[in-house]
Amino acid sequence: MNETSGQCALFDADEPAAFDSAAGDDDSPFVIVCDHAGRRLPRALGSLGLSDVDLISHIAWDIGIEGVARRLAKSLRAFLILQIYSRLVIDCNRPLSAPDSIARSSAGIPIPGNQSLSPEQVELRVAGVFRPYHEQIEAELLRRDRLGLSTIVVAMHSFTPVFMGTPRPWHTGVLYNRDVRLATPVLQLLRSDATLVVGDNQPYSVHDLSDYSIVQYGEKRGHPHVEVEIRQDLIAEAAGQESWAERLACTLLKASEPFRR
């Protein structure tokens, strides 16, 4: 494995870096982060002991959300960053201190390659995947601060229609922690569509100990922010991704009017 000039020892020289990003326009305030966009595994980790079926399932990534995020970023002319490696390597939306930062099981499925890792093995994943992804987000936010640009942080995720045998009725969910400045109007606008079932901090909610991106880049920095979850069966194909990106672009533009200058 290559250990030279910027390439972490977790990766071979021909493997891609931990994230993909696209610059936005400086007159757009939106910064879109997608922590679970990809399902790639570093070659050195093999399959983590999982089947091919497991590695294309929701335990490995947020199905459909990359397509939505790319389309949404294009519409909003937003800065976009996507984590292209699977959350099974390390979860970029968890504090490093969280018990499931590197999950030993997911949805009841044991992950053999994540059992009994040494501190050195953990650090390889932190240095190869978690740290560069978040350093790139930090760099963009610092650049915007230096230029005096408005910033609105949007975190994009997707969720399964059924979890542990329980159907989930929501089409989408609006997630937040203490700061509801943007989440409240987004929730109200989405709920104005009578065809949608919209979760208020459902099917998940944001907490300091179990979430990272919104807490770190929204709350701690004081930027307006929201996390959006979309049910995976609605965005598994391109048409659904396009439809949801269009809906969210309109919603976010209307909801964010007080914060844009």
C-alpha positions in Angstrom: 0.0 0.0 0.0 1.2 3.5 -0.9 2.2 5.8 2.0 3.6 8.7 0.0 2.6 12.3 -0.6 -1.0 12.7 0.6 -2.2 9.1 0.0 -3.1 7.4 3.2 -1.8 3.9 3.8 -5.4 2.6 3.8 -5.5 3.0 0.0 -3.6 1.7 -2.9 -2.1 4.4 -5.2 -4.8 3.9 -7.9 -7.8 4.2 -5.5 -9.7 7.5 -5.3 -9.6 9.9 -2.5 -12.2 9.8 0.3 -14.6 12.4 -1.2 -15.9 14.0 -4.3 -16.6 17.7 -4.3 -17.9 20.4 -6.7 -17.4 24.1 -6.3 -20.5 26.2 -6.2 -21.0 29.9 -7.0 -20.0 32.3 -4.3 -23.4 34.1 -4.7 -25.1 30.9 -3.6 -25.1 30.4 0.2 -25.7 26.7 0.1 -23.2 24.1 1.2 -24.5 20.6 0.7 -22.9 17.6 2.5 -23.7 14.0 1.8 -22.0 11.8 4.4 -23.3 8.4 3.1 -23.3 9.0 -0.7 -21.1 6.0 -1.7 -20.5 2.3 -0.9 -16.9 1.9 -2.0 -14.6 -0.1 0.2 -10.8 0.3 0.2 -9.2 -2.6 -1.5 -7.2 -3.4 1.7 -10.4 -4.1 3.6 -11.7 -6.6 1.1 -15.5 -7.1 1.6 -15.4 -6.7 5.4 -16.6 -10.3 5.5 -20.0 -9.3 4.0 -21.9 -10.6 1.0 -22.4 -8.8 -2.3 -26.1 -8.4 -1.4 -25.1 -6.8 1.9 -22.7 -4.4 0.2 -25.4 -3.0 -2.1 -28.0 -2.7 0.6 -28.8 0.3 2.9 -26.3 -0.8 5.5 -23.5 0.2 3.2 -24.8 3.6 2.0 -27.8 5.9 1.6 -29.4 4.6 -1.6 -30.3 7.2 -4.1 -29.1 10.2 -2.2 -26.1 11.0 -4.4 -28.3 11.5 -7.4 -30.6 13.8 -5.5 -27.7 15.8 -4.0 -25.9 16.3 -7.3 -29.1 17.5 -9.0 -30.0 19.7 -6.0 -26.5 21.3 -5.9 -26.6 22.0 -9.6 -30.0 23.7 -9.2 -28.9 25.8 -6.2 -25.4 26.4 -7.6 -24.2 25.0 -4.3 -20.9 23.7 -3.0 -21.3 20.0 -2.8 -19.2 17.3 -1.0 -19.9 13.6 -1.1 -18.3 10.9 0.9 -17.8 8.1 -1.6 -16.6 5.4 0.8 -19.1 3.2 2.7 -20.2 4.2 6.1 -19.1 0.6 7.0 -15.5 1.8 6.8 -16.2 4.6 9.2 -19.3 6.7 9.6 -18.7 10.3 8.7 -21.8 11.4 10.4 -20.8 10.1 13.8 -18.3 11.7 16.3 -15.2 9.5 16.5 -16.1 8.8 20.2 -19.5 7.3 19.2 -19.8 3.5 19.7 -20.9 3.1 16.1 -18.3 5.3 14.5 -17.1 2.0 13.1 -20.1 -0.2 13.3 -19.7 -3.8 14.5 -23.2 -4.6 13.2 -25.9 -2.8 11.2 -29.6 -3.6 11.0 -28.8 -6.9 12.9 -26.1 -7.9 10.4 -22.7 -8.6 12.0 -19.8 -7.0 10.2 -16.8 -9.4 10.6 -14.2 -7.0 9.3 -15.1 -4.4 12.0 -14.6 -6.6 15.0 -11.7 -6.1 17.5 -9.9 -3.4 15.5 -6.6 -2.2 17.0 -6.1 1.5 17.6 -3.8 1.6 14.6 -6.5 0.1 12.3 -9.0 2.6 13.6 -6.6 5.5 12.9 -6.0 4.3 9.4 -9.7 4.7 8.7 -9.9 8.1 10.5 -6.9 9.4 8.5 -8.0 7.9 5.2 -11.7 8.6 5.1 -13.1 10.7 8.0 -10.4 13.4 8.4 -9.9 14.4 4.7 -13.7 14.6 4.1 -14.3 16.8 7.1 -11.1 18.9 6.5 -12.5 19.7 3.0 -15.8 20.9 4.5 -13.9 22.9 7.1 -11.8 24.5 4.4 -14.9 25.6 2.4 -16.6 27.1 5.4 -13.4 28.9 6.4 -13.1 30.2 2.9 -16.6 31.5 2.9 -16.1 33.1 6.3 -13.0 34.9 5.0 -14.9 36.3 2.1 -17.9 37.3 4.2 -20.3 35.0 2.4 -23.6 33.8 3.7 -23.6 30.1 4.4 -26.5 27.7 4.7 -25.7 24.0 5.5 -27.9 21.2 4.1 -27.2 17.6 5.0 -28.7 15.0 2.7 -29.6 11.4 3.7 -32.0 8.6 2.7 -33.8 5.9 4.8 -35.3 2.5 4.2 -39.0 2.0 3.6 -39.0 -0.8 6.2 -36.6 -1.1 9.2 -36.3 -4.2 11.3 -39.7 -5.4 10.0 -41.5 -2.1 10.7 -42.9 0.0 7.7 -42.0 3.7 7.7 -44.9 5.9 6.5 -42.9 9.0 5.9 -41.9 10.1 2.4 -39.3 12.5 3.8 -38.1 13.8 7.2 -36.8 17.1 8.4 -34.2 16.7 11.1 -32.7 19.2 13.5 -31.3 19.6 17.1 -31.7 22.9 19.0 -31.6 25.4 16.1 -34.9 25.3 14.2 -34.5 28.5 12.2 -34.4 26.7 8.8 -35.9 23.4 9.8 -39.2 24.9 10.8 -40.0 26.7 7.5 -38.7 23.7 5.5 -41.1 21.4 7.5 -44.0 23.7 7.0 -43.5 24.1 3.3 -43.1 20.3 2.7 -46.2 19.7 4.8 -48.2 22.1 2.7 -48.2 19.4 0.0 -51.1 17.1 1.1 -49.7 14.2 -0.8 -46.6 14.0 1.4 -46.1 12.4 4.8 -43.4 14.5 6.4 -41.6 13.5 9.5 -40.7 16.0 12.2 -37.4 14.6 13.5 -38.5 11.3 12.0 -37.5 8.6 11.2 -34.4 9.9 13.0 -33.4 13.0 15.0 -30.2 14.9 15.5 -28.2 14.6 18.8 -24.8 15.8 19.8 -23.6 12.3 20.6 -24.9 10.5 17.6 -24.6 13.0 14.8 -21.7 15.1 13.5 -22.2 17.2 10.4 -25.2 19.3 11.3 -23.9 19.7 14.9 -20.4 20.6 13.8 -21.1 22.8 10.8 -24.6 24.2 11.6 -25.0 24.6 15.3 -21.5 25.1 16.5 -20.7 27.6 13.7 -24.1 29.4 13.9 -25.0 28.7 10.3 -28.7 28.1 9.4 -29.0 24.4 8.6 -31.2 21.5 8.1 -30.9 17.7 7.5 -33.2 16.1 5.0 -34.1 12.4 4.8 -35.8 10.9 1.8 -37.3 7.4 1.6 -35.1 5.3 -0.6 -37.8 3.7 -2.8 -38.8 7.2 -3.9 -35.3 8.0 -5.2 -33.8 4.7 -6.3 -34.2 5.8 -10.0 -33.2 8.9 -11.9 -36.8 10.2 -12.3 -37.4 10.2 -8.5 -34.1 11.8 -7.9 -34.9 14.6 -10.3 -38.3 15.1 -8.9 -37.1 15.3 -5.3 -34.2 17.6 -6.2 -36.6 20.0 -7.9 -39.0 19.9 -4.9 -36.2 20.5 -2.4 -34.6 23.3 -4.4 -37.9 25.2 -4.4 -38.5 24.5 -0.7 -35.0 25.5 0.4 -35.0 28.7 -1.7 -38.3 29.8 -0.1 -37.4 28.7 3.4 -34.0 30.4 3.4 -35.1 33.8 2.2 -34.4 35.5 5.6 -30.9 34.2 5.7 -29.7 35.1 2.2 -28.1 38.3 1.3 
